[in-house]
Amino acid sequence: MPHKKNPDVFELIRSHCNRIKALPNEIMLMTTNLPSGYHRDLQLLKEHLFPAFKTLKDCLAMAQLMLSSISIKEDILGDEKYRYLFSVEEVNKLVLQGIPFRDAYKQVGAAIEAGTFTNSTNIHHVHEGSIGNLCNDKIQGMMQQTLVKFEFGKVHTAIHALLKS
């Protein structure tokens, strides 16, 4: 599609980095069940390990080049072709006013079909998890509550006692 502008470089960087992330697993599998002594099969690790450093360096260079050259179109969402992106926002506004979601969805859909859909590009998200309300303290609190249940201290003490006996 000639009009499509994917960030191909970033997609390739992601893919290369995922390949690099697979290296520890590959190394572990190649070194599993080795008998003691010199192991010539470790030379096979070099085929993937050493080039990974160059690949990582290249990915960092590509990312630096892309990020230094990136330009942001400030008012792109003001373009008429993006008008219907805000249809979900309009449905959500109606739901917040007390209209059931199904009815709000139908109402906005009918307005779009009739050509009477109007929208606002002013968005102020404050629901849980939105950029305006990440709830990091709640998440951290819930994580601490979960970690306490594991009783790591008791396990450590029990293992230590077993090793002494």
C-alpha positions as CSV (number, residue, x, y, z in Angstrom):
1,M,0.0,0.0,0.0
2,P,1.8,3.1,-1.2
3,H,0.1,5.4,1.4
4,K,1.1,3.3,4.4
5,K,4.0,4.6,6.4
6,N,5.1,1.9,8.8
7,P,8.2,2.5,11.0
8,D,10.0,-0.3,9.3
9,V,13.3,0.4,11.0
10,F,11.7,0.1,14.5
11,E,10.0,-3.2,13.4
12,L,13.4,-4.6,12.3
13,I,15.1,-3.4,15.5
14,R,12.4,-5.2,17.5
15,S,12.9,-8.4,15.6
16,H,16.7,-8.3,15.9
17,C,16.5,-7.6,19.6
18,N,14.1,-10.6,20.1
19,R,16.6,-12.8,18.3
20,I,19.3,-11.5,20.7
21,K,17.0,-12.2,23.6
22,A,16.8,-15.9,22.5
23,L,20.6,-16.3,22.8
24,P,20.7,-17.2,26.5
25,N,18.2,-20.0,25.9
26,E,20.3,-21.3,23.0
27,I,23.5,-21.2,25.1
28,M,21.7,-23.0,27.9
29,L,20.5,-25.7,25.6
30,M,23.9,-26.2,24.0
31,T,25.6,-26.5,27.3
32,T,23.1,-28.9,28.9
33,N,24.3,-32.4,29.6
34,L,27.9,-31.8,28.8
35,P,30.4,-34.2,30.3
36,S,33.3,-32.8,32.2
37,G,36.4,-31.8,30.4
38,Y,37.1,-29.8,27.2
39,H,34.0,-29.4,25.0
40,R,34.6,-28.7,21.3
41,D,30.9,-28.2,20.8
42,L,31.2,-24.9,22.6
43,Q,32.8,-23.5,19.4
44,L,29.3,-23.5,17.9
45,L,28.2,-20.8,20.4
46,K,30.5,-18.4,18.6
47,E,28.4,-18.6,15.4
48,H,25.6,-16.7,17.1
49,L,27.1,-15.1,20.2
50,F,29.8,-12.9,18.6
51,P,27.6,-11.6,15.7
52,A,25.0,-10.7,18.3
53,F,27.3,-7.9,19.7
54,K,27.5,-6.4,16.2
55,T,23.8,-6.7,15.7
56,L,23.1,-5.0,19.0
57,K,25.5,-2.2,18.2
58,D,23.8,-1.8,14.8
59,C,20.4,-1.7,16.4
60,L,21.5,1.0,18.8
61,A,22.9,3.0,15.9
62,M,19.7,2.6,13.9
63,A,17.6,3.6,16.8
64,Q,19.8,6.7,17.5
65,L,19.6,7.7,13.8
66,M,15.8,7.2,13.7
67,L,15.1,9.1,16.9
68,S,17.3,12.0,16.0
69,S,15.5,12.3,12.6
70,I,12.0,11.8,13.8
71,S,9.5,14.6,13.3
72,I,6.1,14.8,15.0
73,K,3.1,16.4,13.2
74,E,1.5,18.3,16.0
75,D,-2.0,18.7,14.8
76,I,-2.4,15.5,12.7
77,L,-5.5,14.4,14.4
78,G,-7.2,17.6,13.3
79,D,-7.3,16.3,9.8
80,E,-10.8,15.3,8.7
81,K,-9.7,11.7,7.7
82,Y,-9.0,11.0,11.4
83,R,-12.4,12.2,12.6
84,Y,-13.8,8.8,13.3
85,L,-10.9,7.8,15.6
86,F,-12.8,9.8,18.2
87,S,-16.0,7.8,17.9
88,V,-15.0,5.6,20.9
89,E,-14.4,8.8,22.9
90,E,-17.9,9.9,22.1
91,V,-19.3,6.5,23.1
92,N,-17.4,6.7,26.4
93,K,-18.7,10.2,27.1
94,L,-22.3,9.0,26.7
95,V,-21.6,6.0,29.0
96,L,-20.2,8.4,31.6
97,Q,-23.4,10.3,31.4
98,G,-25.3,7.1,32.4
99,I,-26.3,5.8,29.0
100,P,-25.8,2.0,28.7
101,F,-22.8,1.1,26.5
102,R,-24.9,-0.8,23.9
103,D,-27.2,2.2,23.5
104,A,-24.4,4.7,23.3
105,Y,-22.6,2.6,20.7
106,K,-25.8,2.4,18.6
107,Q,-26.4,6.2,19.0
108,V,-22.8,7.1,17.8
109,G,-23.0,4.5,15.0
110,A,-26.3,6.0,13.8
111,A,-24.8,9.5,13.8
112,I,-21.9,8.4,11.8
113,E,-24.2,6.7,9.2
114,A,-26.4,9.8,9.0
115,G,-23.4,12.1,8.6
116,T,-24.2,14.0,11.7
117,F,-21.4,12.8,13.9
118,T,-19.5,15.5,15.7
119,N,-16.5,15.0,17.9
120,S,-14.1,16.8,20.1
121,T,-10.3,16.2,20.0
122,N,-10.0,17.3,23.6
123,I,-9.4,14.2,25.6
124,H,-8.8,14.1,29.3
125,H,-8.4,10.5,30.4
126,V,-8.5,9.9,34.2
127,H,-9.7,6.3,34.4
128,E,-7.5,3.7,36.1
129,G,-4.6,2.8,34.0
130,S,-4.8,5.9,31.7
131,I,-1.9,8.2,31.1
132,G,-3.5,10.7,33.5
133,N,-4.0,8.0,36.2
134,L,-1.5,5.2,36.1
135,C,-2.3,4.0,39.6
136,N,1.4,3.0,40.3
137,D,0.9,3.2,44.1
138,K,-2.0,0.8,44.0
139,I,-0.1,-1.6,41.8
140,Q,2.9,-1.4,44.1
141,G,0.7,-2.0,47.1
142,M,-0.9,-5.0,45.6
143,M,2.5,-6.4,44.6
144,Q,3.7,-6.0,48.2
145,Q,0.6,-7.8,49.5
146,T,1.2,-10.6,47.1
147,L,4.9,-10.9,47.9
148,V,4.2,-11.1,51.7
149,K,2.1,-14.2,51.0
150,F,5.1,-16.1,49.7
151,E,6.9,-15.9,53.1
152,F,10.3,-15.8,51.5
153,G,12.0,-15.3,54.9
154,K,10.5,-18.5,56.3
155,V,11.6,-20.5,53.2
156,H,15.1,-19.1,53.5
157,T,15.2,-20.0,57.2
158,A,14.0,-23.5,56.6
159,I,16.5,-24.1,53.8
160,H,19.3,-22.7,56.0
161,A,18.2,-25.1,58.8
162,L,18.2,-28.1,56.5
163,L,21.6,-27.3,55.2
164,K,23.0,-27.1,58.7
165,S,21.6,-30.5,59.8
